[in-house]
Amino acid sequence: MSIEVHNLSRQFGSFTALHNINLQINPGELLALLGPSGSGKTTLLRIIAGLETADSGRVLFNQQDSTTKHVRERHVGFVFQHYALFRHMTIFENVAFGLRVRPKKERPSNQEIKRRVTELLQLVQLDWLADRYPHQLSGGQRQRIALARALAVEPSVLLLDEPFGALDAKVRKELRAWLRKLHDDMHMTSIFVTHDQDEALEVADRIVVMNRGQIEQIGTPNEVYEKPASPFVYEFLGQVNLFHGRIHHGQAWISDLKIDVPEHATTEDLDAIAYVRPHDIEVNRTVSGEPALSARIIHILAIGPAVRLELEHADKLTKNTIYAAISKERFHELQLVKGEQVFIKPRHLALFPNHGQEQLAH
Ligand SMILES: Nc1ncnc2c1ncn2[C@@H]1O[C@H](COP(=O)(O)OP(=O)(O)OP(=O)(O)O)[C@@H](O)[C@H]1O
């Protein structure tokens, strides 16, 4: 099932929750709506689901206008973070619920319901819990049952709002991999809301980055991470260093560094901000001909495959903290010690005109 969103807007009083949203979701795609709290993700998901109405704009399911279609007619399954299971029903009955409440002529026989529910419980690998009640399950198990319940009605579209939000980090990671596999096996179109960058980058085919009711960028995880379209996306996705500088005729001055930026050949004396990812900061013990910034190591974190360095660069009157990530091999080669002086330079940087918009930089 394809989903199209055209010129969708939604106000709550004088507050604009969604402003002119346009989105095309391909059949079979797993799409993440990613953004900070209050950016409009849930409102957009609820409008697509038919649980909320838009002030203007349209939602098309398989090219057909579904704006006026009732929730039941949209063949949508939901999983919400706080969409609790029915406490007084067994796990089996929770999953069977959507089938049992169907109008009589569409309702499967008891035997058929039993077959389908058993199959779904096997799919979420919890068939051994069929006779238990929700309070006898762990949080992760309950979320998997919530998914099985959503899938029972064979939805063409699966909508998930922070489905793993309340779970601990390890269970979240397991369920992410599991959701990806389930989505691929079931051939659905799925949209999930998250404010967790790692979750979106790891699971989604494409990510819609939202900010203040608008879409900042739509792209594959690789595109939004490697080629952020705006300062907001740069700062929201992963850790980033921020430098202030100027661009003039194809050259950027960042602190004492002069860097060629041929893509800005025609720019004249522009105040700019430069973003550099920690793994794009090159660290050396000596200056090798090219200009570099001197910095002092104030902290070393050597956990995991990369070594993270916290550096302090004395830039005229201010002190800037800069984060660098280097490989374990490079770290051992350099034999770095806390407190000593090193030389750093950005291998790759992204420049944007400075409109004073930076807020989130680390
Ligand atoms: N029924 C409502 N009445 C008034 N304001 C609302 C209503 N629903 C949402 N809003 C406002 O609209 C904005 C967007 O809310 P929404 O729930 O879509 O954000 P979100 O990106 O999902 O945030 P979160 O990650 O915190 O759930 C918020 O500022 C919220 O306060």
The ligand as a MOL file (V3000), in Angstrom:
LIG
                    3D

  0  0  0     0  0            999 V3000
M  V30 BEGIN CTAB
M  V30 COUNTS 31 33 0 0 0
M  V30 BEGIN ATOM
M  V30 1 N -4.8040 18.0230 21.2310 0
M  V30 2 C -3.8840 18.9830 21.2860 0
M  V30 3 N -4.1910 20.2240 21.7180 0
M  V30 4 C -3.2520 21.2010 21.7590 0
M  V30 5 N -1.9810 21.0530 21.3590 0
M  V30 6 C -1.6180 19.8420 20.9200 0
M  V30 7 C -2.5380 18.7390 20.8490 0
M  V30 8 N -1.8820 17.6760 20.3670 0
M  V30 9 C -0.5920 18.0800 20.1390 0
M  V30 10 N -0.4520 19.3720 20.4550 0
M  V30 11 C 0.7830 20.1560 20.3220 0
M  V30 12 O 1.2960 19.9990 19.0120 0
M  V30 13 C 2.7090 19.8390 19.0280 0
M  V30 14 C 3.1100 18.5870 18.3190 0
M  V30 15 O 2.7180 17.4730 19.1060 0
M  V30 16 P 3.1010 15.9760 18.7140 0
M  V30 17 O 2.5380 15.0860 19.7710 0
M  V30 18 O 2.6880 15.7340 17.3100 0
M  V30 19 O 4.6810 16.0420 18.8100 0
M  V30 20 P 5.7290 14.8620 18.7940 0
M  V30 21 O 6.7630 15.2580 17.8170 0
M  V30 22 O 5.0710 13.5550 18.5890 0
M  V30 23 O 6.3010 14.9700 20.2760 0
M  V30 24 P 6.7110 13.8080 21.3350 0
M  V30 25 O 7.9790 13.2030 20.8310 0
M  V30 26 O 6.9230 14.6130 22.6020 0
M  V30 27 O 5.5550 12.8640 21.4320 0
M  V30 28 C 3.1270 19.8920 20.5060 0
M  V30 29 O 3.6400 21.1810 20.7970 0
M  V30 30 C 1.8500 19.6220 21.2550 0
M  V30 31 O 1.8510 20.2960 22.4980 0
M  V30 END ATOM
M  V30 BEGIN BOND
M  V30 1 1 1 2
M  V30 2 1 2 3
M  V30 3 2 2 7
M  V30 4 2 3 4
M  V30 5 1 4 5
M  V30 6 2 5 6
M  V30 7 1 6 7
M  V30 8 1 6 10
M  V30 9 1 7 8
M  V30 10 2 8 9
M  V30 11 1 9 10
M  V30 12 1 10 11
M  V30 13 1 11 12
M  V30 14 1 11 30
M  V30 15 1 12 13
M  V30 16 1 13 14
M  V30 17 1 13 28
M  V30 18 1 14 15
M  V30 19 1 15 16
M  V30 20 2 16 17
M  V30 21 1 16 18
M  V30 22 1 16 19
M  V30 23 1 19 20
M  V30 24 2 20 21
M  V30 25 1 20 22
M  V30 26 1 20 23
M  V30 27 1 23 24
M  V30 28 2 24 25
M  V30 29 1 24 26
M  V30 30 1 24 27
M  V30 31 1 28 29
M  V30 32 1 28 30
M  V30 33 1 30 31
M  V30 END BOND
M  V30 END CTAB
M  END
